[in-house]
Amino acid sequence: QIACWKAENNNCLPHFHSSIEMLYVTDGELKITLNGQVCQVRQNNFLIIPSYFIHSYATDSCSSAYILIVPLDSVPSYKNTLSKKTFATLLVENIPWEKELQHCLDALCNLSSNTGLPAMETVLKGYVYVILGHLINYVGLVDKKDTKMISLAQEILIYLQENYLRPQKLNDIAGHFGYSSSRFSHIFNEFFDCKLVEYINGLRCRHALKLLREKNATITEIALASGFDSTRTFYRAFQKCFGCTPNEAVMKE
């Protein structure tokens, strides 16, 4: 399903999905890690994140941006082409059709909250086709390149997503992928721009936040159910991840 929203001071862990993701920064600056490459996306810059590209966001000071998610199934006219090719340039700094882009994104944000009606879905697709058509004409398409490093990184993320609630030791994870601890740490830090323990703790904190919202349980119970070995470690990781304590996060709801 097509989705579009405005995000303030966005931060998210490395991830990937089958949809195309597009980002238009309207204020401030976002640090984006895209398949291991770090770039700064500034005001009025537009970033295209193709299907299955590993990406993460970080805001150092402040940022405001539109985020548009486009599943390939929602744009059948482009699905076959974009499954084999990708955009020649992913970061567009000067868009000659900026006003039209802003209009499309505003309309998509408003329409995304009212999906469900077939007529509304058709209008959503219409705006997306306008954006994709302009982008393809402006930056062009090239053949996709599949590298072993990107495939490995995707396998690592899938493995961690499936196992983050279990006790995780660097030696065991590195051995699972056939690397020494030092080599695996270097690969992870280089590609994801963060440490392994930070990434795992981020997954666990997001799981804990979900439990805090849904379960009537103590902080200790939630910490242990989220993979942490102590409430002290949990509090420290949660504060770093969300900038507040678990109790403060619940009070914000």
C-alpha positions in Angstrom: 0.0 0.0 0.0 1.3 3.5 -0.9 2.0 5.6 2.1 3.3 9.1 2.6 3.9 11.1 5.7 5.9 14.0 7.2 8.7 12.9 9.6 10.4 15.2 12.1 13.9 14.5 13.4 13.9 11.1 11.9 16.1 8.3 13.1 15.8 4.6 12.1 17.9 1.5 12.2 19.3 -0.1 9.0 16.6 -2.0 7.2 15.5 -3.0 3.7 12.2 -3.8 2.0 10.8 -4.6 -1.5 9.2 -1.1 -1.9 10.8 2.0 -3.3 11.3 4.6 -0.7 11.6 8.3 -1.5 12.6 11.1 0.8 12.3 14.9 0.3 13.9 17.1 3.0 12.1 20.4 3.6 14.2 21.6 6.6 17.4 20.7 8.3 19.6 17.8 7.3 19.5 14.0 7.4 22.4 11.6 7.5 21.6 8.6 5.4 23.5 5.4 5.1 22.6 3.7 1.9 24.2 0.3 1.1 27.1 1.2 3.3 27.6 4.7 1.7 27.0 7.7 3.9 25.5 10.9 2.5 24.0 14.1 3.8 20.6 14.9 2.5 20.0 18.6 3.0 17.1 21.0 2.5 15.3 20.7 -0.9 17.3 17.5 -1.7 15.4 14.4 -2.9 16.7 10.9 -2.2 15.5 7.7 -4.0 16.0 4.4 -2.2 15.4 1.5 -4.6 14.0 -1.8 -3.6 16.1 -4.0 -1.3 18.7 -1.2 -0.7 19.8 -1.2 3.0 19.2 2.2 4.5 19.1 4.0 7.8 18.4 7.6 8.9 20.0 9.8 11.6 19.3 13.4 12.6 22.2 15.2 14.2 20.4 18.5 14.9 17.0 18.8 13.3 15.2 17.6 10.2 11.8 17.6 8.5 11.1 15.4 5.5 8.4 13.8 3.5 8.7 10.0 3.2 7.0 8.2 0.4 6.7 4.4 0.3 5.8 2.8 -3.1 5.3 -0.9 -3.4 6.1 -2.1 -6.9 2.8 -3.9 -7.1 1.1 -0.5 -6.8 2.7 0.8 -10.0 2.3 -2.2 -12.5 3.4 -0.1 -15.5 6.8 0.4 -13.9 7.1 -2.9 -11.9 8.9 -5.0 -14.5 11.3 -2.1 -15.4 12.2 -1.2 -11.8 12.7 -4.9 -10.8 15.6 -5.0 -13.3 16.9 -1.5 -13.3 17.5 1.3 -10.8 17.8 5.1 -10.9 21.1 6.4 -12.3 21.3 9.0 -9.6 19.8 8.5 -6.2 20.5 11.9 -4.6 18.9 14.8 -6.6 20.0 18.2 -5.3 18.2 20.5 -7.7 14.8 19.5 -8.9 13.4 21.7 -11.7 9.9 20.6 -10.9 10.1 21.3 -7.2 6.7 23.0 -6.9 4.9 20.1 -8.6 6.8 17.6 -6.4 5.7 19.5 -3.3 2.1 19.5 -4.5 2.2 15.8 -5.2 3.7 15.0 -1.8 1.2 17.2 0.1 -1.7 15.5 -1.8 -0.3 12.0 -1.0 0.1 12.8 2.7 -3.6 13.9 2.8 -4.8 11.0 0.8 -2.8 8.3 2.7 -4.9 8.8 5.8 -8.1 8.2 3.8 -7.2 5.0 1.9 -9.6 2.1 1.4 -11.9 3.4 -1.3 -11.0 2.2 -4.9 -11.3 5.8 -6.2 -8.9 7.1 -3.6 -6.3 4.3 -4.5 -6.5 5.4 -8.1 -5.8 9.0 -7.2 -2.8 7.9 -5.0 -1.4 6.0 -7.9 -1.8 8.9 -10.2 0.3 11.2 -8.1 3.0 8.4 -7.7 3.1 7.9 -11.5 3.7 11.7 -11.9 6.6 11.6 -9.5 8.2 8.4 -11.0 7.7 9.7 -14.5 9.5 12.9 -13.8 12.3 11.1 -11.9 12.9 8.5 -14.7 13.0 11.3 -17.3 15.3 13.5 -15.2 17.9 11.0 -13.8 17.5 8.0 -16.1 17.8 4.3 -15.3 20.7 1.8 -15.3 21.0 -1.9 -14.8 21.0 -3.1 -11.2 24.3 -4.4 -9.8 24.1 -7.2 -7.2 27.2 -7.5 -5.0 28.2 -10.2 -2.5 28.6 -7.5 0.2 25.0 -6.2 -0.2 23.7 -9.8 -0.2 25.7 -10.6 3.0 24.4 -7.4 4.7 20.8 -8.4 3.9 21.4 -11.8 5.3 22.8 -10.3 8.5 19.8 -8.0 9.0 17.4 -10.9 8.4 19.3 -13.1 10.9 19.3 -10.4 13.6 15.7 -9.6 13.1 14.8 -13.2 13.6 17.1 -13.7 16.6 17.5 -10.4 18.5 15.4 -11.6 21.5 17.8 -14.5 22.2 21.2 -14.0 23.9 23.6 -12.8 21.2 27.4 -13.0 21.4 29.7 -11.5 18.8 31.7 -14.8 18.4 28.5 -16.8 17.7 27.1 -14.4 15.2 30.5 -14.0 13.4 30.9 -17.8 13.3 27.4 -18.2 11.9 28.5 -16.2 8.8 32.0 -17.7 8.7 34.1 -14.8 10.0 36.3 -14.0 12.9 34.9 -11.6 15.5 37.3 -8.8 14.5 36.5 -9.2 10.7 32.8 -9.4 11.3 32.8 -6.3 13.5 34.7 -4.4 10.8 32.2 -5.4 8.1 29.2 -4.5 10.3 30.6 -1.1 11.4 31.7 -0.3 7.8 28.4 -1.2 6.2 25.8 -0.1 8.8 27.7 2.8 10.3 27.0 1.5 13.8 28.2 -1.1 16.2 26.6 -4.6 16.4 25.5 -4.1 20.0 23.9 -0.8 19.2 21.9 -2.3 16.4 20.7 -5.3 18.5 19.8 -3.0 21.4 17.9 -0.8 19.0 15.8 -3.8 17.9 15.2 -4.8 21.5 14.2 -1.3 22.6 11.6 -1.1 19.9 10.3 -4.4 21.0 10.2 -3.2 24.6 8.3 0.0 23.5 5.7 -2.2 21.8 5.3 -4.2 25.0 5.1 -1.1 27.2 2.2 0.1 25.0 0.4 -3.3 25.0 1.2 -5.2 28.2 0.5 -4.6 31.8 3.9 -5.8 33.0 6.7 -4.5 35.2 9.8 -2.8 33.7 11.9 -5.8 34.8 9.6 -8.2 33.0 9.6 -6.2 29.8 13.4 -5.8 29.9 13.9 -9.5 30.2 11.2 -10.3 27.6 13.0 -7.9 25.2 16.4 -9.7 25.4 18.1 -7.6 28.0 19.9 -9.2 30.9 19.3 -6.4 33.4 17.1 -3.4 33.9 20.2 -1.2 34.2 21.3 -2.2 30.6 17.7 -1.8 29.4 17.4 1.7 30.8 20.7 2.8 29.4 19.9 1.4 25.9 16.3 2.8 25.9 17.5 6.3 26.9 20.1 6.2 24.1 17.5 4.9 21.5 14.6 7.2 22.3 16.0 10.0 24.4 13.7 9.3 27.4 13.1 6.6 30.0 10.6 3.8 29.5 8.2 5.5 31.9 8.4 8.8 30.1 7.8 7.0 26.8 4.5 5.6 28.1 3.4 8.9 29.5 3.8 10.5 26.0 1.2 8.1 24.6 
